[in-house]
Amino acid sequence: MKKRTFLMIGALIVLVCNLIFNTGEKLYASSVKITKFPNFTTSDLDGKQVNQNIFKNNKLTMVNIWGTFCGPCLREMPELGELNKEYSKEGFAIVGIVIDTLNQDGSIDKGQVELAKKIVKETKADYLHLLPSDDLNEGKLKYVQYIPETVFVDENGNVVGESFIGSRSKKDWIEIIDKYLEEIK
């Protein structure tokens, strides 16, 4: 019964992701505005522990929240991988958070982690990808209603601009990244 409920919720999320992607609308998150990314400790896809200090290495970090089941998320990942490389010399990086890598009891679903690794490899989105932790779930992730959702964070962990819901083209992300890099100079 629990598995069926989980699958139904997943199907609903996929439907919403596809609706957002197919309408071409550029939606912005408006329900809750956070101004500081929460302190957190988590691990990446390889089990290496990381925390909010990952933001200190760059002037601007794009945090892209995605799921292994989300078509729009997967379609934009190759271009996000390109952007991460192209902007690395400008103090910019991308970090992914894979939201569907936990079991219902909060433990890590190793099968989902392996699937996420496979997706990262196939899409060449070879930037840092994090697993949800209690800190992240009680902070930013509890406000995420649709994916992909993207937020930008400066080197001090301050949120820059708005959260973006839905995928974007590389050209659209370039406009946003350039604007935010200019603003934080």
N, C-alpha and C positions, 0 to 999 in steps of 0.2 A: 504494500500500500504506500509506504514512504517513497519507494523508488518511483512509483507511478506519479506521485505528487511532484517529486523532484523533476521528472521528465516533462510534466505538463508545464511547470514553471519555466524550465529551459526552453520549451517550444514557444511559450509566450514571449520570452525575451528575444528569441530569434525573430519572431514576427515583428516585434516593435523595432528591432535593429533594421530589418529589411524595409519596413515602412519609412523609417527615417532616411535610409540610404536612397531608396527609390524616389522619394519626393524631391530630392535635391535641395530641400530647405536647409538653411544654416541655422540650427537651433542653439540657443544658449541656455545654460542651466540658470534657473532663477529662484529656485526654492530656498536654498540656504547658501549664503556667500561666506566662505571662509577666507580669512586674511592671512593666516599662517598655517603652513602645512604642519600637521602634528608630529611631535617627536615619535619615533618608532624604531623598533628593532625587528628585523625579519631576515629571511634568507632569500638568496637568488635561486634560480632553477637548478644550480649545481650544489645547493646546500651551504654556500658560503654566507656567513652572517654579515649583514649590512645594517646601517642605520641612517638617520637623517643627515649625517655628515657627507653623504654622497653629493649633496647639493653644493657644498663648499668648494668643489673643484671647478665649478663653472659659473659664469655670470648668469646664465639662464638654463634651466632644465625643463624640458617638456615631459610631463608625466602623463602617459597614455594608458588608460584603464581599459582592458580588453578581455575577451573570453574566447576560448577555443572553438566555440559553437557559432560565433558571430561573423557572418559573411562580410559585412562592411569593415569590421576590424581587420580581418585577414587580407582583404583587398588593399587596404592602405599601408600595410606593413612593409612591403618592398620599398615604397617611396619613403617611408619613415627611416628605413635603414640607409637609404641614399642621403637623406637630409642629415642624419647623425654624422655621417662621414664628411659631407660637404661643409658643415658648419663647425666641425670640431676645433678648428684653429681660431674660431671667433668666441670661444668660451661658451659653447652651447653643447648640450647633450640631450639624449632622449632616454627615459627610463620607462619601461612597461610594468604594469601590475596586472597579473593574470588572475582574474577574480574567481574562476571556476576550478580551482585546484585544491579545494578543501572538501572533505567529507561532511556530512550533516553534523557529526560530533565535533567538528573543528580541526580534526587531524588532517594531515597532508594526504591527498589522494595521489599515490605514486604513479598510477596509470595516467592521470590527467597531467601530471608534471612531465611525464615522458611524451605525451601528446603535444604539450606546449613546446618542449624542446624541438620536437620534429617540425612543428610549424615555424618556429624561429629559424631553424636551419633552411627549410624550404623557401621561406620568404626573404631570406637574407637580412632579416631584422636583427642583426647581430649587436644590439645594444643590450644593456643590463635589463633583465626582467625579474621582477620581484614576486614573491608569493604573499598572499594576504596574511597578516598577523593580527593578533588581538588589538594591538595598538592602531594598526591601519583600519581594521574593521570598526573600531570605536571612534575613529577620527574621520578622515575624508571618506572612506568607503561606505560608511553608513548613510551618506547623503546621495550616493550614486543610484540613480533610478534607471538609466539607459546607458548602453555602451555602443560604440566606444565613447568615453568621456575623456577629455584632455584638459589638463590644467598646467599652467606655467608657474615655475617657482624660481626665485632668485637665489643667490649664493647664501643668503641668511635664512632661507626657508619661508620667505614671504611670498604669498601668492600674487602673481602679476596678472592683472586683467581679469577676465571672466573665464569660467569653465565652458568648454565647447562640447556640445553633444553631437554625435554623428561624425562620420568620416569626412575627410577633405581631400582634395587633390593636392599634389605636390605644390602646384602654383599657389593655391590658397594658403597652404601652410607657410610657404616662403613669405608671403605678404604679412602674415601674422607674426612670424618669427622676427622678420626685419623690423617691424613696428615695435615689438617688445624689446629687442636688443637696443634700438635707438632710445627708447624711453628710459632704460635703466643705466645708460652711460653715465 
